[in-house]
């Protein structure tokens, strides 16, 4: 196992299962000081040894107040960040709102990584070769940003909201690369991974995910692209989209720089202008 991450500090969200857990574990094996974010204190503590984590943050990333608190705690406690892996995400077949009144898919899948990244930009800017890795999905190909109704207050569709959020991930990575040329920012599709994803739903939706899992790849396979983007020094591009460990061409709407800028501005309004300037 290469030790190419010696001396680097990495923060991985959604690291208590699936590809997030594998990503954190493998980066730790490469020598990185890995901090993981989890929602459940007991579960998060239980995976620390498996991951080899140096620290944990407990936060429900669907709530912006907790995202801010997690970022503040990380800044105060660690003081250094070389790689941020925005991995946490979910699909909700029925429309839900967080305690802050935001549609949950939009809050967790897009606003959380947007706000967390912005809040940690001062640390990332101080680290030469810093990277932000954002897990998107091929679902971005059927996504459209509903600028007039991003929270699907009208005509909710679980897949529609999910596709929009994954397109937002790709556009966010692209706009971040434009705004921060000193930080490498890329998005990726991990593949259809056999994990706990989708099991937060009930009824037919949960059964459908169980069928999908029969044909899905392992978390170890799904994490490979995240790991490579976080650690491989031969990757020098930024603002791109990757799949199967290689650069891939995303859907045309993920290359729309005007939409990326508009989304960034909308997201700033949604999070109240919090985070780094």
Helices and strands as residue ranges (DSSP letters): E 9-13, H 18-29, E 33-38, H 41-51, E 55-58, H 64-77, E 83-86, H 104-105, I 106-111, H 112-126, E 131-135, G 138-142, H 158-179, E 184-189, H 203-214, H 219-222, H 224-231, E 241-243, E 246-248, G 252-255, H 257-270
